[in-house]
Amino acid sequence: MIIFKLDDLIWQHRTTAEDIFKKTGIGKSTLSTIRNNKNINISINTLNKLCKYFDCKISDLMEYVKEE
């Protein structure tokens, strides 16, 4: 299962979903879905925008956790 760590990045960078929306154009509903780790398809473009915004690697944004 893929776990998104967007909330951790938001907290570490002391930013908000509103600021991310304004600076990246990623929709608020998409950000909310990612933050809630809902089962969605995310585009490479969205992941790229988030990595650029946070100046991070993809592994800082998400990780694979083996399901038991």
N, CA, C and O of each residue as an XYZ file, in Angstrom:
272
protein
N       0.856     -1.164      0.000
C       0.000      0.000      0.000
C       0.908      1.235      0.000
O       1.918      1.276      0.704
N       0.539      2.224     -0.788
C       1.274      3.483     -0.842
C       0.702      4.438      0.213
O      -0.509      4.652      0.276
N       1.570      4.996      1.023
C       1.184      5.967      2.048
C       1.762      7.329      1.654
O       2.957      7.456      1.389
N       0.908      8.325      1.621
C       1.368      9.680      1.335
C       1.741     10.384      2.630
O       1.070     10.243      3.653
N       2.815     11.138      2.562
C       3.321     11.844      3.739
C       3.175     13.354      3.565
O       4.000     14.133      4.042
N       2.100     13.750      2.869
C       1.880     15.169      2.591
C       1.690     15.978      3.865
O       2.213     17.086      3.981
N       0.949     15.436      4.816
C       0.744     16.169      6.074
C       2.063     16.438      6.787
O       2.254     17.515      7.353
N       2.967     15.475      6.763
C       4.280     15.668      7.383
C       5.038     16.801      6.701
O       5.645     17.639      7.368
N       5.001     16.825      5.373
C       5.700     17.880      4.640
C       5.073     19.248      4.896
O       5.777     20.247      5.046
N       3.756     19.279      4.942
C       3.066     20.548      5.227
C       3.490     21.069      6.595
O       3.764     22.259      6.756
N       3.542     20.182      7.570
C       3.932     20.586      8.925
C       5.398     21.026      8.962
O       5.717     22.064      9.542
N       6.285     20.250      8.351
C       7.720     20.564      8.354
C       8.024     21.890      7.667
O       8.919     22.623      8.088
N       7.283     22.192      6.616
C       7.530     23.420      5.853
C       6.650     24.581      6.317
O       6.691     25.677      5.757
N       5.866     24.317      7.338
C       4.982     25.337      7.905
C       4.192     26.067      6.810
O       4.224     27.292      6.696
N       3.497     25.275      6.025
C       2.692     25.800      4.940
C       1.262     25.299      5.091
O       0.931     24.641      6.078
N       0.434     25.601      4.134
C      -0.962     25.168      4.182
C      -1.372     24.615      2.821
O      -0.714     24.866      1.812
N      -2.456     23.868      2.809
C      -2.999     23.355      1.554
C      -3.398     24.520      0.650
O      -3.262     24.441     -0.571
N      -3.882     25.581      1.244
C      -4.265     26.777      0.477
C      -3.060     27.363     -0.252
O      -3.167     27.739     -1.419
N      -1.927     27.443      0.419
C      -0.710     27.971     -0.201
C      -0.227     27.047     -1.319
O       0.200     27.514     -2.375
N      -0.297     25.744     -1.083
C       0.097     24.779     -2.113
C      -0.793     24.949     -3.341
O      -0.300     24.955     -4.469
N      -2.092     25.087     -3.129
C      -3.043     25.290     -4.217
C      -2.690     26.549     -5.015
O      -2.653     26.524     -6.245
N      -2.437     27.629     -4.313
C      -2.139     28.902     -4.988
C      -0.849     28.846     -5.795
O      -0.771     29.430     -6.876
N       0.155     28.155     -5.288
C       1.468     28.143     -5.941
C       1.657     27.022     -6.960
O       2.548     27.104     -7.806
N       0.824     25.967     -6.891
C       1.002     24.843     -7.809
C      -0.181     24.633     -8.742
O      -0.031     24.047     -9.814
N      -1.350     25.107     -8.343
C      -2.547     24.875     -9.133
C      -3.181     23.513     -8.898
O      -4.160     23.159     -9.555
N      -2.623     22.744     -7.957
C      -3.212     21.447     -7.621
C      -4.518     21.710     -6.876
O      -4.548     22.460     -5.900
N      -5.584     21.091     -7.342
C      -6.898     21.339     -6.767
C      -6.983     20.997     -5.283
O      -6.329     20.073     -4.799
N      -7.797     21.758     -4.586
C      -7.967     21.535     -3.143
C      -8.530     20.149     -2.857
O      -8.157     19.520     -1.867
N      -9.422     19.671     -3.712
C      -9.985     18.336     -3.485
C      -8.919     17.256     -3.693
O      -8.918     16.244     -2.993
N      -8.018     17.467     -4.648
C      -6.920     16.518     -4.865
C      -5.996     16.504     -3.663
O      -5.596     15.436     -3.202
N      -5.654     17.670     -3.153
C      -4.792     17.754     -1.970
C      -5.450     17.072     -0.775
O      -4.786     16.354     -0.027
N      -6.731     17.287     -0.595
C      -7.458     16.666      0.512
C      -7.463     15.149      0.382
O      -7.285     14.435      1.369
N      -7.666     14.662     -0.832
C      -7.670     13.224     -1.068
C      -6.309     12.620     -0.757
O      -6.224     11.557     -0.141
N      -5.242     13.295     -1.182
C      -3.888     12.814     -0.896
C      -3.640     12.815      0.610
O      -3.110     11.846      1.154
N      -4.017     13.885      1.272
C      -3.789     14.001      2.714
C      -4.518     12.923      3.491
O      -4.043     12.483      4.538
N      -5.669     12.492      2.989
C      -6.466     11.472      3.666
C      -6.107     10.061      3.227
O      -6.761      9.098      3.628
N      -5.053      9.931      2.390
C      -4.591      8.629      1.897
C      -5.714      7.803      1.289
O      -5.778      6.589      1.477
N      -6.594      8.470      0.564
C      -7.666      7.744     -0.107
C      -7.114      7.071     -1.348
O      -6.101      7.498     -1.903
N      -7.774      6.040     -1.769
C      -7.343      5.243     -2.911
C      -7.669      5.988     -4.204
O      -8.801      5.949     -4.685
N      -6.665      6.666     -4.759
C      -6.870      7.447     -5.980
C      -5.723      7.217     -6.950
O      -4.685      6.653     -6.604
N      -5.942      7.665     -8.157
C      -4.866      7.720     -9.136
C      -4.331      9.138     -9.142
O      -5.094     10.097     -9.267
N      -3.028      9.271     -9.007
C      -2.392     10.588     -8.991
C      -1.502     10.694    -10.212
O      -0.764      9.764    -10.534
N      -1.571     11.816    -10.885
C      -0.760     11.983    -12.080
C       0.696     12.268    -11.723
O       1.007     12.790    -10.652
N       1.568     11.910    -12.646
C       2.991     12.209    -12.483
C       3.170     13.723    -12.403
O       4.040     14.209    -11.681
N       2.358     14.461    -13.134
C       2.427     15.924    -13.120
C       2.159     16.472    -11.714
O       2.851     17.381    -11.255
N       1.160     15.919    -11.041
C       0.842     16.354     -9.671
C       1.985     16.022     -8.725
O       2.376     16.856     -7.908
N       2.524     14.814     -8.828
C       3.658     14.429     -7.979
C       4.861     15.341     -8.238
O       5.552     15.756     -7.308
N       5.095     15.641     -9.502
C       6.194     16.524     -9.862
C       6.014     17.908     -9.242
O       6.962     18.481     -8.707
N       4.804     18.438     -9.315
C       4.520     19.761     -8.734
C       4.753     19.771     -7.224
O       5.306     20.728     -6.681
N       4.327     18.697     -6.547
C       4.519     18.626     -5.096
C       6.003     18.528     -4.741
O       6.463     19.186     -3.808
N       6.749     17.712     -5.479
C       8.190     17.590     -5.220
C       8.899     18.920     -5.475
O       9.805     19.302     -4.735
N       8.481     19.612     -6.518
C       9.075     20.926     -6.818
C       8.724     21.931     -5.715
O       9.589     22.677     -5.255
N       7.473     21.948     -5.301
C       7.025     22.880     -4.258
C       7.814     22.679     -2.966
O       8.273     23.644     -2.354
N       7.966     21.424     -2.556
C       8.650     21.116     -1.299
C      10.160     20.924     -1.468
O      10.882     20.755     -0.486
N      10.626     20.952     -2.706
C      12.038     20.701     -3.009
C      12.466     19.393     -2.348
O      13.416     19.346     -1.566
N      11.730     18.330     -2.690
C      11.965     17.036     -2.050
C      12.021     15.916     -3.077
O      11.715     16.113     -4.252
N      12.416     14.745     -2.614
C      12.404     13.540     -3.433
C      11.033     12.892     -3.308
O      10.285     13.152     -2.366
N      10.724     12.043     -4.279
C       9.444     11.343     -4.251
C       9.303     10.494     -2.982
O       8.200     10.316     -2.466
N      10.423      9.976     -2.489
C      10.389      9.160     -1.271
C      10.069      9.994     -0.030
O       9.686      9.441      1.001
N      10.220     11.306     -0.116
C       9.825     12.184      0.992
C       8.316     12.404      0.993
O       7.723     12.749      2.015
N       7.717     12.200     -0.162
C       6.290     12.448     -0.347
C       5.434     11.191     -0.137
O       4.295     11.268      0.323
N       6.007     10.037     -0.484
C       5.231      8.812     -0.390
C       6.141      7.630     -0.131
O       7.337      7.678     -0.417
N       5.554      6.547      0.423
C       6.325      5.331      0.664
C       5.422      4.123      0.526
O       4.204      4.210      0.681
N       6.043      3.006      0.233
C       5.333      1.747      0.137
C       5.417      1.024      1.475
O       6.501      0.851      2.033
N       4.265      0.607      1.979
C       4.196     -0.160      3.220
C       3.513     -1.485      2.893
O       2.387     -1.514      2.395
N       4.212     -2.576      3.181
C       3.674     -3.911      2.880
C       2.435     -4.173      3.726
O       2.431     -3.967      4.940
N       1.394     -4.629      3.057
C       0.160     -4.972      3.768
C       0.287     -6.366      4.349
O       0.813     -7.273      3.704
N      -0.188     -6.529      5.548
C      -0.124     -7.832      6.236
C      -1.245     -8.724      5.783
O      -1.359     -9.858      6.248
